Amino acid sequence: MDQYTLALRSFHEYLKRERKLYQHWEIMNTTREAKTFRPPIESSWQRCLSQNIDPMTQEAPIVYTRYELKGQQEKHHELLQLVHPYMQELYEQLAEENILIMLSDAAGIILDGKATSKAWSKVQKIHFFPGADWSEAGAGTNAIGTAIAEKKPVQVFGAEHFCQGWHSWVCSAAPIIDPVTNVLLGVLDISGIKDRVQAHGLPLVISQVQKIQRELGNRVMNRELSVLQGIVDIFQEPIFIFDSYLRIVRCNEKAGYILRLSPGDSLKKFLDIPNADIERFPFWGQTFPLKVTKDENNPMWTATLHPYRLDQRIIGGVAVLKRITYHSRGTVQRTLYTFDQIVTRSPVIQQLIEEAKMAAAADKTLLITGETGTGKEVFAQSVHAYSFRSGKKFVEVNCGALPKELIASELFGYTPGAFTGALSKGKQGKFVAADGGTLFLDEIGELPLEAQAYLLRVLEEKAVVPLGSIDPIPVDVRIIAATNRDLAEEVRMGRFREDLYYRLHVLTIHIPPLRERKEDIPLLVEHFLHRCGGGKGWTVEGSAMDILLQYDWPGNVRQLKHVLEQAMFRAKGGIITPHDLPPLLQTKFRTVPSSSTHPQSFPFLSPSKRPRPALTRELLERTLKQVDDNVAETARLLNVSRMTVYRKMKEFGIKRS
C-alpha cells in the first residue's frame, strides 16, 4: 500500500505508538501545528486547521431530517441499488467484529449503513449514521472525508482523527469513481473500535469498490449499447457493429436478415480480410465485398468499415452495407483470376497474396514488378476481384503492344473527326471504359515519354480530355501498373518520368521468378496438364520431372506452360518423357541421369483413375525429395495412403531430412 494507507505489517506498530499519536494530537490542539507520522494525515490536519474545525468536537453535524434523507436516498437510488449487495457481503464477512459499513454521497453525507445493533448503539452519540455530514468540513480528518479530499483510499487510526470524539475508532474508506466520467459518486467505509478492528479493513473495502466500479462500467456499457442499438435501428441501410475482437455485437434487422447473424459471429466470417490489430486496423474507410448473403436474386453486397472510438481509443467499428446493382449484364466484366486460383505452395507467394489482399482493400495505385511470365496479370486481376470494384470492369492495356501514334487515342479516346482516319462516331478511351473499375496498364515501362506526361495529368486531375476535345471527363479509376523493367533505373537513364514513377509507386508488389520458388513446379505441372489435357490423364516420367525441376526458366510460369503444351503434343500414351520435352531442355540436361533405374511416372490423374506405380525405394525417395518431405503430398502424388508412405519409409529405412 502507498503512503495514504496503513499497511498490514505496520498495524501492530501503530497500536504500540498510540500514545505517541495522541501526543501529536495534543500538540496540534494546543499549538495549532500539524505534525504526525503520515503526510496525508498531516495534510488533512492542516486543511482542518485552515477551516477552523474544533479538535474537541464530539459529534458530527446532522444535515438531513428523516424526510430530507429519504429524498436524498431516492436521488441516489441507482448508486444505493448498485452498492447494497456489496455492503451486505462485507457485513456477512465482518458481523462478528461489531463493525459498521457506511455509504456516503460525494459530499460526505452518509446515505445508508449496515451494522449490528451493538455497533449502532456505540455510534449514536457521535452521529455516525445516515443524514450526518462526515466530510472534512463537517467532521475533520476521518476516512470518508479524507478519501473525498484525496480521492484515494485511506485508513485513519485512533488519534489520527482530527476530532477527539472519534479517537477510539479506526475507519477505512475508498472513493467510488465513475469509470467512464471519472466523477466521484460516493464513498464506501468500514469503521470499528480501534482495539477490535483488524488492518484488513482497508483491503476489503478497496476490493469491494473495485467490484462496484467494474459493475458500474458494465452497466454504462450496456446502457450505451442499448442507445447504440436504437441508433442502429434508425438507419435505413443495413448496418452492424463489431468490437475490438472483430466480433459482431449489434445489428439492425436488415443486416441480420442479409447475413443471418448468430451471436458472437466474427467479422472475418463475412469479409475476407487479413488479421490486424484493431488499433492499427488498415481498413477504415475501405469497402469490401461480402462473402455470405441471403439475397439470392442479387447476392452482391459490400461493407464499408468505420472506426468507433471511446476516449480517443478505437474500441470497435461500424460496417455499413450497400447493395451492388447492375443496369445490365454487359456493364460487368468478370476477371479470369482470383487469389484462390493462384497455384502455389511457396511461403513467399503465400505471403505475397496476403500483401496483395491488403493492397486490394486500400484502393490505391498499385505497381506490380517481376520478370516476364511470372504472373503479374494474374495478380492484377486477383486484386481487382478482391476489391470493392470487383463488380465493375477490369480493362487491360498492353502499353508495349500499342503503336506509338495510337497510344493517346487508345488510352484517352477521341471525338468525331479528331484526326484523319478517325471514326465518325469518335472512340471511347480505356480510362472512360474502366470508369468505376480498374485499369491495368501492363508493360508501363514501354510507354513513350509524351504519353507519360498525359497519363500523369489524368492521374492528378482524375479527369481525361479526349483528343479533339477541350472538355474534361471525370473518371473514377483504380490504376494497376505492371512492368518487367527496373523503373528506378529507367528514371535515372531519363527514359521514365520521375514524377510519374512516384505517382505509380504508392503500393508495390514484386513477384519472384520461378527459379526462386521451384517447390511450385510440381503443382504447376499438375495444374497445366489438367487444364490443357482435355480431360485425359497425363503423367510425367521421373527423369522428365528432374529436368523440369533443374531448368532455370527464364520465361518463368508462362514458359513452363508452353513447354508442357509442346510436350503433350509430342507425347504418346499420355506419358511425358525427356524426349518429349523441347530440344532446348533436352540439350541442356542431356547428361542428367534419371533418378531411377526403372523410369517411373509422376501421375496427374484423379486418384480414382490414376494407376498405382510399384512403390520402390527409388520412387519414394525421389517423390519425398521433390515435395520437401511432405508425406501427405507424396501420398497424393503416388495414389497411396499416408500410412502406406510411413510404412514404406520404415521398411526402406528412409528418414525425413
N, C-alpha and C positions, 0 to 999 in steps of 0.2 A: 504493500500500500504506500501511497505517497504521503507527503507531509501534512495533508489535510485529514489524515485518518490515524487512529490508534492501531498499530499492528498488533496481532495476537501475541507475538513474542514479548511485547513491551507492556502488556496489560497488567501483569502482576507487579511490574516495576512501578506502574502508576499507583497501585494500591499502597506500595511502600512509601511513595513520595507524596501521599495525600496531604501530609502535614505541610510539606514544602509548597504544594499548590495553594493551600489555604493561606500561608504566609504571603505569597504573591498577591492573593486577592485582597488581603488586609492592607498591604502596601498601596495597592491601587485604590482601595476605598478611602484611604487616609490622604494619600498624596496626589491622587488622580494621575498617577503614572502607570501606564500599561506595560507590564513586563511579566512574561510567563514562558513556559518551556517551548511552546509551538508557535511559529509565526502566524498561522491562520487564526489562532485564538487571540493572539496579541493584536492582530489587525481588527478583529471583531470588537475587542475591548475598546480600542481607540475610536471605532465608529460609535459605540455606545456612549463613550465619554463626550464625544462631539455632539451627540443628540440629547445630552443631559439626562440619560436614563439613571434612575436611582438604584444603586447597587443593593440597597436594603429592601427592594421590592419583594413582597411575599406572595403576590398573586397576579396573574396575568389579567389584562383588561378583557371584559366581555363586551363584544361589539354587536352581537346579534341577539335579539329576542328569539324565543322559540318560533314565532311566526316568521320573522325575518330569516332565520336559519333554514326553515323549510323552503322558503323562496330561493335561497342560495343553493340548496340541495337540488331543487328542481332545475335551476340554471345549469348546474354541473352534473346533471343526470347521467350523461354519457360517460363522463370520467368515473363517476361512482360505480356505474354498472360494469365498467371495464376493470376497475381495481378491486372490487369486493371479493371475487374468488381468490385473488392472491393474498388479500388480507386474511381471509378465512384459513387459507393454507398455512400462513405464518402462525395464526392463533392456535391452530391444532398442533403445530410443532412445539410451541413455546408456552402452552397454557399452564403447565406445572410450575413455571418460573415466575408467575404473577407479573407478567409484563403487559404493556399497553401498546396497541398498534393503532396509529393515527394517520389520517389522510387530511392534508390541508390544501387550500387552493393556492394559486400563485402568489397571493398577498400574505400568506402565512396564517389565514383564518382556518381553524380546524373545522372540517365539514362532517367527519364521521370517525368513529373509532370502535375498536373491539378490545375487550379486556374481561378478566374475571371480576366478580363482584367485589372481591377483596382488593384487587388492584384499583378498581374505580373509586372505592372509598378513600384510598390514600391520596388521590389527586384532586378530590373535590375542593379542598381548601386552597390549592394553588391555581385552580381554574384550568386544569389541563383536560379540557373536554370540548365538544363541538360548540361553536359560537364564540370561542375565545381567540384573541389575537396573539399568535406566537411568532410574529415577525421580530426581527431585532429591535425595531422601533417600539414594539409593544412589550417584549419580554426579554430584551437584552440578548446576550450570547446564549444560544440554545441550538440544538441540531436542526430544527425546522427552519428557524430564522437565518442561521448562518449558512445552511445549504442553499437557501434562496439567494443570499447576498453573494456567495462564492460561486453558485451554480455548479457545485461539486458535492459528492458525498462527504459527510463529516460525522465524526463521533465526538461528543462533548462529555467530559467526565467530571463529576463532582464539582469542585470549586473552580473549574474552568468556566462554569456558568457565571455570567456577569452578575445575575441577581441571586442574592443569598437564599431566596425561597426555594430554589431547586438544586441546592448543593448536594443533597442526598441522592440525586438521580444521575443515571447515565443514559444518554439519548443518542441514537444512531439514525441518520436520515439520509435519503438520496432524492435528488430532484427528478421529476418525471418530465422529460423533454419530448416534444412532438418531433419524431424523426424526419418529418417532411419539412416543416416550417422552422424547426429549431426554437420554437416558442416554449417557455416554461408553462406547464399545465398545473402542476401541483407538487406536493412533497409527501413521500411515504416515510413514516417514522416508527421506530421501535424504542420504547422507553421502559426503564425499570429502576428499582432501588440499586444503588451502586455496589453494595456488598452481596447482591444476589445475581445480578445480570452478568453473563459471560461476554467476552470480547467478540464472539462470533455473531453478535447482533448486526454489526455493520456489513460483513459479507453476505448475511442473509438478506438484508434489505436491498443491497445492491443487486443481488441475484434476482429478486422479485421484480425490481424496477426494470431490469434488462428484459425480463419476460413480458412485462407490461408494454414496454416500448416496441418490442417485436410484434406483439399482437396489434398494437395501435397502428404500426406500419402496414400490417396485413389488411387491417380494416380500411385504412386510407387507400391502399392499392385496389382493394375490391370495390370501394366506392368509385374510385376514378375509372376503373374498368367498366363499371355499370354506366357511368356517364359516357365513357368512350363507346360502349355498345349502343347507347342511344344515338350518339352522333353517327356511328357507322350505319345504323338502320335508316338514317335520314338520306344517305347518299343514294342517288338514282343508279349509279354504276355499281356493279359487283365489287366488293371490297373486303379484304381480310387483314388482320393484324397478327404479326408474329413477334416472338420475344427474342432475347439475346442468344438463345439456343436454337433459333430458327424454327421453333415450334409455333404452330398456328393457334392463337388463343381466343380470337374473336373473329366473327364474320357476319355479314348481313345475309338475309335469306337468299338473295340472288347468287352470291358466291357459294353458299352452301349447296344450292341446287346444282350449279355447274360442276363443282369439284367433288360433290358427295363427301364432304368433310367428316372425319371422325375426330374425337377429342385427342389432342396431342399430335396430330399429323405434322410431319416435318415439311418445311418449305421445299426441301430437295425432292420430295415425292412428286411435286408438280412442276418444278423448274429445274432444268438441268444446269446447275451452277457449281463451280468448284468450291471446295471448302475454303472458308475465310473467316477470320476473327471479326466479330460484329463491329468492334471499334475501328478496324481497318478495312471494312467491307468495301470492295472497289466497285460495287454495282449500283450505288444510289443514283437515282435518276435514269437508270437504264431500263430497257424493255426487253422481256423475254417471251418466247412462245411457251404456252402451257403444254405439258405432256399429257395430261388427263382431263377430259371433259365429258359432259353428259349430252351435249347438244350434237347429236349425230348428223343432223342436216347441215350444220355449218360449224364444224368442230374447231375452227381456228380462233383461238383467243390468245391475247398477250397479257402480261402483267408488268406494270411499271412500279418499281420499288422506291419508296421514300422513307428516310430515317425518322424515328420517333425519339425525341430527346427529353431527358429529365435532368435538371441542374447541369446543363451543358454536356452531359454524357449520353451517348446513344444506347438506349436500352431495348431497342427493337425496331420494327419497321411496319409500314403500311403498304399493302400491294393493291393497286387499282387495276381492275381487269377491263379489257376492251376487246370487243369482237372485231375480227378482221373480215371485212366483206369485200366481195369482188363484183365488179359491174358485169363482167363476162369471163368465161373461161380463158379467153385469149389474153387477158391482162396479166395473167400469172404465168411465169416461166419457171418451171421446176429445174433445179440443178441436178447434175448427174451424180454427184458425190456428196456424202455426209461423213462426219468423223467416224461413225460406226463402220463405214465401209473401207477405212484405211487398213490395209493388211500389214500387220507388224507384230513382232514380239520384242522389238528393241526398246529398252528402257528410255533411250534418248528420244525416240519418236513418240513414245507414250507421254513423256514429259512435255514434248513439243505440242502434242494435241491439247493438253491441259492449258498451256500458254495461249494456244490459238483460240480456245474457248473463251478465255478471259478477254482476248483481243476482240472477239466477235461481240461480246457484251458491251465493250467500250464504244463501239460505233465511231471510231476514229480512223484516219487514213492509215493503211497497213502496207508495209513494204515486205515482200517475200523474196528472199535471196536463195540461191542454190544453183548448182550446175545444171546443165541441160538434162532433162529426163528424170529429175529427182522427184517430181510430183508437185510442182508449185501450183499448177492449175487445180489439182485435186484439193490442196489445202485452201485455195481461194474459194472454190465452190463450197467446201465444207464450212468455212467461216460464214459465208452468205447464208447457207441453210440453217446455221445455228443462231443467226442474229434475228432481231425483230423485223428485219427487212425480208425475211425468207418468203413472205407472201408476194413480194414484188419481183421485178425482173433482175436477172443476172445477165449483164451484157458484156461480152468479151471482145476486146480489140487487140489484135496482134500488131503491135507498133512496128515490128521488124518486117512484116509482110506487106505493108502498105507502101505504094509508090509515094515518093516524097511530095509530089504535087497534089496528091489526093488526101493526104493526112488531115488537113484542116477541114475539108468538106466532109470527111467521114466522121470526125470527132464532133464538129460543131454544126454541121448541116449548112444548107444554103437556101436562099429564096429563089422563086422562079426567075429564070433569065439572069442569074448572078454572073455567069460567065459563059463563054462559047461552049456548047455541048451540054449545058446544064439541063436537067429535066424540066419540062414545062410546069410541073407542079411543085418544083423545088424538092428538097430532101431533108428529112429529119435526121439530125446528128445523133451520135451514140449517147451523148450526155442527156439529151431530151428523152431518148428512148429508154434510158435507165432511170429516169426520174422516180424517186421514191425507193429505188432499189440499189444495186451495186454495179459499178462499172469496173471491170477487170482490165487493166492496161498491162498486157503481157509484153515482155521484152521492152520495157520502158527505156532501157539504156540505148535503144536504137532510134529513139525519137530525135529528129533534127532540132538544132538549137532554136530556130524560128518558131517551130511548133511548141517547144518547151515554154517559150515566153507566153504564148497564148494560153497554154494549159495552166500556167501559174496564175494568170489573171482570172481564169474561170474558178480556180480553187479558192482564190482570195475573195472574189466578189460573189461566189455562189450563183452565178448567172452566166449565160452563154449568149453571144451575139452571132447568129448565123451569117455566113458570107453573103454580102449584098444587102444586109440589113443594118439599121442603127439602133434597133430596139432590143434591149437585153431580155432574155427569157430566164426567169428564176428556175433553178434546178436544185433538188434535194437528192444528192447522190453520195453514196459512200464509195471512196476510191480504194481499190486494192491494186497495187502495182507489183510486178514481178520482174526480176532480171537475173541473168547469169553473169553479169559483169560486176566488178568492184566499183560501185558508183563514186566512192570517195576518191579513188584513183582517177576515174573519169573526170571528176571535178578538177582535180589537180592538173590534169592534162588539158583542161579547157574544153572538153567535149560534152560536159553536162553542167547545167546551171547550178551554182551553189545554193541560190535561194530556193529553187525547186527541190533540190536534194533534201534540204532541211524541212521543206513543206511535206515531203513524202515520208521522211524519216521520223514519223511520230511513234508508230509501233512497228517493230521489226520481228521477223521470224526467219531463221536460217535453217534450211533443210540440209542435213549432211548427205554426202554421196553414198551410194550403195556399198562401196568398198569399205566404208567405215561402220557398216551395220550388216555384215554378212549373215548374221543369225536370221535375217529376214528372208534370205534367198530360198530355203526350202518352202516356206509359207507362200512366197510369191510364185514359185514354180507351180505349186499345187493350185493356187488361185487362177493363174493364167491357163493352165491345162484344162481346168474345169470350165473356165469361161469360154475358151476358144475350141474346146474339144467336141462341141456339138452333141453332148450327152454321152460320148464314148469314153470308156475308162482308159486312162493313159498311165504308163509307168515310165520311170527314168532309171536306167541302169546305174548301179553304184558308181562305176567308173565315169559315166557321163556327169553324174552329180558332183563327183570330185572336181571335174573340170569347171563346172559352173560355179563351184564354191571358191576355186582358186583364181578365177579370172577377175581383173580389176574393174571391169565395167565402166569405161569412160563415158558411155552413154546412159549409165545408170538404169533405172527401172524400165524406161522406155526401150532401151537396147535389149534388156533381158526378155521383154515381151516379144520383140521382133525375132530374137534368136529362137525362142521356143516355137513361134509360128512357123519359122523355116524348118525346124527340126521335125515338127509334126507333119509337115508336107512330105518330108523325105522318109520318115519312119514307116516301118512295116509292122503290122500286127499290134499296133498300139503301144510299142515299146521303143523308147528313145535311147539309142546307143551313142557312143562317142562319134561314130561315123556319120550320124545324122546331124551333128552339130555343124555350123558353118565352118568353112576351111580356116578362117582366122583363128578360131578356138582350137581346132584340131592341130594346126601347125604349132601354135604356142605351147600346147601341152602334149605334144606327141610322145614325149619321153615319160610322161606321168603314168606309172603303173596303176592298174586297178587295185583297190584295197582288198580284193577278194580273188582267190584262185578260181572260183566259180562265180562269174558275174551275176549279181542279184539285181533286182529292180526296186526302185523306190516307187511304191504304189500310190496312185492318186485316184483310186476308185472309191465309191462309197463303201463303208465297212461290210454291208450285206453282199456286195458283188465282188469285193476285192479278193483275189486268190491269195492264200497264205503261203509265203515262201518258206522253205526249210530254214528254221531258226538256228543258223550256225553261229559259232563264236565270232567269226569274222564279221558277219552281217550285224550281229548285235552290238559289237564294239563300234563299228562304223556308224551305225544309226545313233547310238548314245553320244558319240563324239559330235555328230553333226547337229544335234539338238541340245548341246551343252548339258548332257546327263539328265535331261528331263524325262523321267520314266513314263509319265502319262503321255507325253508326245511320242515317245518311242513306241509305246503300246499301240497308239492310234495309227502310226505310220506302218507298223508291221501287222496290224489287224489281229492283235492278241490282247489278252487281258493284262493289267498291270501285275497281277500275281504271277502270270507266266513270265513276264520280264524279270521280276525279282527272283523267281525260281531258277531261271536260266542263268542269271548273273551269278547266283550262288553256285550253280552246277559248274559253270566255266571259270569260276574264281575271278570274276570281273568286279573291280571296285570302282565306285564313282570318284572321279578326280575332284 
